[in-house]
Structures are given as C-alpha cells and as structure tokens.
C-alpha cells in the first residue's frame, strides 16, 4: 500500500477526489482553496521560459545538420494543421448528430452578456496579423518577462542556429547552458511533488464555486465534448500511433502522471517541462522535443479545436439560429485559423471562441453566456486531449523526420530501464577466477543510445 501511495499519479488522483468532496461538502471552503491551484500553476510557469530556452538552444546548437531543422519545422506545421483540422471535423460531426442545444429555445434578448465583456474586449484585438506580429518580441527581455512561448521559441531557435554556426568556440557556453538545463529539470521534479496540493485546491475551487447543479443543466453538451475527445484520441490519434510504431495504450500509461496532473489543474501548460523530458526519455531527439512540444500548445490544440466547433454549433442550436451546411463549413474554415491562437492556459479558449463568433456574425456572441457555468468542467477534457495530442504528435513528427530512437522508445513504453541504469551482475569468486585464468576481460554494458 505504501508503495502505491508513493506514486505521484496516485497522490494526484486522491487529491482530485478529496478536492471534489470538499467542494461539495463545504463550498465556501472550496472556493477559498483557489490559491493552492494558482500557486502550483505559477510555480510551473516560472520555469517554462528557461526550460524551453535551454532545451531548444542546447539541442539545436549540437545538431550537425542545420537543414534538418527547417525540415522538422515544416513537417510539424503540416502535421499540426491536418490533425487539428480533423479534430474540428470530428467535433462538427458529433454536435450535428447529438444536437445538444436543440430544444433549449433560448431568447437572445433575455441573456445578460455583461459577464462576457472581459473575453469580447480581448477578442477585438485578436486578428491574424496581430497573432503573426506577436511572435516577434519587442525585446528579448520582454519575451521572457511575459512568458510568451512563441516569442521565446523564436529567439531560442535563432540563438541555437547561431551557436551551431560558431562551432567549437561556442562549446563552453553550450555546455554551461546544458548544465543549467539539468538544474532546471531538477527544479521541475521538486515542484511536481506539490502537484497533489495544486490539484486539490483547483478541483475544490471549481466544484465549490460552480457546483454539480450546472453539470446537470448542460449535461448533454458536456457529454458531447467528453465523447468527442475520447473518439478523437482512439480513432484519430490511435492510428497515428500505430503508423509511428507504438501503442496508444502504452503511451498513455507512459505519461499517466502528466495526465493526472492536467486533470487536476485543467491546464496542459502545467506539464510542459515534464512532457519535454518524457519525450526525450521515449527516444525523441532533444531539438525535436524542445521545439515541437512548446509549439504544439499554440499550433496543435486538438482538445480546444473539438470544443470550438461543438460550442459554436451548440450556441446556434440553443438560440434557434439557422445554419446551412455552407454556414457550418465556413465556421470550420474560420476555426482552422483562429484555433491556432490558443496558448494552453485555462480560459484562452473563450477568447478565441468570442473572436471567431464575432468575425462570423451569424452566431450570436451573447450565446456564450450559456457556456460560462460549465466551461471549467469541460476544460479538463480539452487539456487532457491537448496533452495527449501534443505527445503523440511529437513522437509522430520525430518518426517522420528520422529523429526517433525506436529501441529507446520501446524500452521506455514497456517500462524497461535504460542499459546504463542496469547494474552489471556481480560475478562469483570462482567465475572471476576462471575469467582471469582464461585471460578474458569482463565487458561493461554499452551506454544508452544517443539521438
């Protein structure tokens, strides 16, 4: 029992259950526990910028072929667009089949849209060109101070390429950054021990503030989101895993600690450093893991994409807004671009959805009020799907570009230790004597493969 309770994912799961109990039994106390979840997220976000920077810079600086870098980036963007579009399509099909908003007959005039002011104000400033220009930081310090993932990623790639071109003269600096990176990952491991406390506070707050009552009133909508996420993971990501040479189930078991942490915190960003580390352990080369995982937060939000189509069509159904097939395809086309603006943080999806509905003009933005009560409960499904999708995508892209060590991957997914982690067998005295008399020499185990 003590061995089981010592596992982090078990502790997080128990914390989630305990948090739900506290939220139901004493809602006021549950709401007051919000700082526990927020503090854990802030601790992780504190390390995001340096972890991304150090991983990408050291990985690229040690690359021997710079042409591979452009090839990885291009293929990653192709993969992101295809898979996230499939997520949008799956969401559209499910919401059209089950029609969770049909029969609600909501009168737009009766909705109080004042609670959406924060989201709609932010959405007004979210255009495609704003998104592109925002990738370029005003200053390097500004990018790190604001923790903008794409800006940090851009600077890190450029610096990594520059150091690779400098060559041997940059070796000392690159080695120093590599040592600093190891220290950062040790800090991540220390902070992750607090994950159960963060999950407990986040779940207690969610249940305490919104209660289970809102779940039943919009249960059909929630069921559609969760069902679609499950269908997407099994029938879209599953075949991608098989084509990439590994089992979806084994992969989910490999990242179970990260998934339980995401379940408790409702944020795929909360496990970004651990996912980079896990992908490297699973045989993905360091530069690919360092580039693809952070970029996936913005360009491959599978869970968010599912939510967008379901939420948009749900609002139309609930408010009796007629939509033709062409209207729905236009919604899909717009979401193919606007969905790339989410950043893996709870609440970002609402801003993107508001921007999308406002640009379309056919579906009333005020209808988003219907989602406020249950949005937080659906964020777990979105975040978990994002995390799984980003992990599978990183493995698939690494396989595609030849940057995946399949032997190392199989050992990791099967729970086998690396060769250098296995202690050599202790020879008996007689065996040692025989070896000496035969003039033979004991050979140590080969070091782990490097990608």
PyMOL commands that set and color helices and strands:
alter all, ss='L'
color gray80, all
select helices_A, chain A and resi 2-5+8-25+27-32+34-61+67-98+108-110+113-124+128-134+140-146+149-192+195-210+213-217+219-243+248-254+256-265+268-281+286-299+302-318+325-341+348-360+365-371+375-400+406-413+419-421+429-437
alter helices_A, ss='H'
color red, helices_A
deselect
rebuild
show_as cartoon
